[in-house]
Amino acid sequence: MRQPLSAVLITLNEASQLPATLAALQFCDEIVVVDSGSSDDTVAQAEAAGARVIHQPWLGFAAQKQFATEQASHDWVLSIDADERVSDTLRASIEQVLQQPQHAAYLMPRCNRFMGRWLRHGEGYPDRIPRLFHRQQARWSQDPVHEHVVTAGSMGLLKGDLLHESADDLHSYLAKQNRYTSLQAERLAARGKRVSGLKLWLSPLLRFFKMYVLRLGMLDGVPGLVHISIGCFNSFIKYAKARELLRRQQEKRP
């Protein structure tokens, strides 16, 4: 016998992705979908798959995921996004560790599909993230972007991949990265964190060397090169935006 498990998802117009995600979650004891106002068939698909649907206006990524976690009937929670799939190996690993959990949360490797290719190196893999956790011992961070599960307890490591099947084309992917870097820059500026010209220059170069050379991103072909290049540009533009925000704040001071 294993510990009962709740799968929780937050959704907004995910009809194209949701059926495959929900099909891979049927081993869970319940599925909770928190929807923030979908205008497509997301809610109907979730209900058809046996999920319990809760309507909640958008609170922000971290707050929305924490709200969804709190709606679960069970303390062990598997939190995934609507464009992620639990692989067969990962499912077996989850069921095994829940027979006798040894940790407060568990990391799982996430494999990202980008420009039609599953990335197996560089920043794309293994993108280890904690998504299985005991909600009495862990919770979502309050970061405005790149929110993650935090716990004072220990973390274990699961086998098998969480498959991230992003449907974004490059245009929408870059638009999303632009929003993310703005949020990150605002956080840096709010903390008064100054960014030197040296950091602005070195950060993308060191990131490229680490991910493309040391972590063998070159083996992922053109998709790997594009993925890492965008990540390096994100490092540069995040700090550039932070410098601009700090400059404007100084100009407004009397």
N, C-alpha and C positions, 0 to 999 in steps of 0.2 A: 504494500500500500504506500502511495506517495502522498505528500502534502497537496491539498486542493490548490488549484491554480486559476487565477483570473488573468485573461488577456485584456489589455486596455489600449484603445486607439483614439486619437483625436482626428477629426476629418473636416474637410470643407471641399466639396465638389471633387470627390475621389472616385467617381463611378467607373472610370476606365481602369483603375488599379485595384479596387477593393475586392472583387470576387476572388482573385487568386490569393490575396492576403488572407482573407477569411477562411478559405478552403484549407490553408496550411495551419490554421489555428483550431481545428475541430478537436484536437486532442485535449484542449484546455477545458476546465470545468465550467467556465462561463466566458463570454466575450462581451465587453462593455465598449460601446462606441459613443464618444462624446462629440456631437456635431455642432458646429458653430454657424449653421445657417445655409446648408447646401441647397442649391437650386436645381441640381441634376438628380439622378436616381440613387445617390449615395445612401440615403436613409432607407429606401425601399430594399436595396440590396442587402444592407446590414440586417434588417428585420427578417428578410427571406432566409438568411444564413443562420438565424437563431440568436442574433446578437441583441442585447438590451441597449436601446438607443436613448441617450439623454441629450436634451438640447441645452446648450450653454453658449451665450454670446462670447465672443473672443476675448480672452484675458491676457493674451501673450503666450508665447510658446511654453515657458517654464510653468507659469501659473495654470495654464490649460491642462498640461500634463499632470500636474499635482492634483488638480481638481478631479481628473479622470481616475487617478490612482485612489483617491478617497472614496470614489463611488463603487469600487470593487467589493464583492462579497467576501473575498478571501484575502488573507494577509500576504500570501505569496503572489506577486504580480509580475507579469511579462508585458512590458510596454514596448510597442513597436509602432512604426509609422505605416501609413496606408500603402506606401510603395516598397515595403520590405516583406520578404518571404522567409519563413522558418524552414530551413532545409531539413531533410529527413535525418541526417546525422545530428544536427543541432536538437531536433525534437527528442531523439533518443537520449542525448546527453542531459537535457532538461529533466526528462522523466526519471533518469537515473539519480541525479543529485537530489531531487526532491524526495526520494525515498528516505534519505537521512542527511538533510542539509548540514554542512559544516561551516558555512559562511553566511554573512548578512546579505551579500549581493554577489552576483556572478557576471564576469566579463564574457563577452562572446565576440569572436572575430567577425567583422562585417566586410563583405566583398561587394565592391561598388562597380556597377556597369556604367561605362562612360563612352560615348561615341560608338556604341555598338559592341564594346569589348569589355569583358570582365577583367578588371585590373587586379593583378596578382603581386604587384611590387609597389615601391615608392609610397606615396601617401594613400594609395587606394587599397592597400592590404598589407598586413592584417590590421584593419582599423578597429581595434578592440574597444568595445563600449559596454558599460554595465546596464543591462536592460532587464535582467531577472533579479528581483530583490524582495526582501521582507519589508513591507511598508512601515512596520513599527520600528525598524532599525535603519531605514534609509528614506531619503526624499529627494525631490528634484531641486537643483540649485536655482538661484534667482537670477542667473545670467540672462541678459536680454537676447543673446544669440549663443549658439553652441551650448545650450543647456545640457546638464548631465546629472546623473544620479550621484549623490554624495552620502557617505555613511561613515560612522566612527568605527564600525566593525570591519572585519576582514573581508576580502574579496577573493573568490575562486575564479577559475577559468574553465569555460565550457568547450567542448569539442564541436566541430561543425560550424558552418557559416550562416550568418544572417545575410540574406541576399538582398542588396539594395538595387532595385530595378527602377532607376530614375527615368522618367519619360521626358525630361527636359531636353530641348535642343540647345545649341550653344547660345542662342540669343536669350532665351529665358534663364539659362544657367548663369550667364554673365549678369543679367539683371538682378538675379537673386544674390550673387556675390557682391554686387554694388550695394545692396541694402544691408547685407551683413557687415561689410567693412565700415559703413556709416555708423551702424550701431556700436561696433567695437571702438571706433574713434570717439564717439560720444562718451563711452564709458571711460576711456583713457583721459579725455579732457575733463570729465567730471571729477576724476581723482587728482587732477592737476599734474598728471604725469607728463613730464617734458620729454620730448623725443629729439635726440641729437641728430645732426646731419650724418654722422658716422653710422648710427643705427639704421637710419633711413636707407643708406647705401648698402650696408653689409647684410642686413636681414634677408633680402631676397636672394643674394648671392650664396650665403651660407645654407639657406633652405634648399636651393637648387642642388648644391653639391651633396647635401645629405640625402635628399630624396631621389635624385636622378642617378647619382653615382654610388654612394654607399648603400642605399637601399634598392639599388638595381632597377629604378624606374625605367631605364632605357630598354629593358626587356619587354615592356608593355607597348612598344611600337609608338606610332604617332599619337594614339589616344593617351598613352602615358605621358608623352612629351607635352601635349596640350594641357592635360590635367595638372601637371606639376608647374608648368609655366603660369597658369592662372593662379595657382596657389602662391607662387612667388610674387606675382603682381599684387595679389591681395595683401601680402605682407608690406609691400612698398606703399600701396595706396592707403592702407589703414593708418600708417604712421603719418603720411602726408596729410590726410584729413584731420588727424589729431592736432598736428602742428597748426593747421589753418584755424581750427576751432579755438585753440589756445591764443593764437594771435588776435582773433576777433574779440575774445574775452578781455584781453589786455587793452585793446583799443577803446573798449566801452568804459573802462575804469576812469574815474576823474583824475 
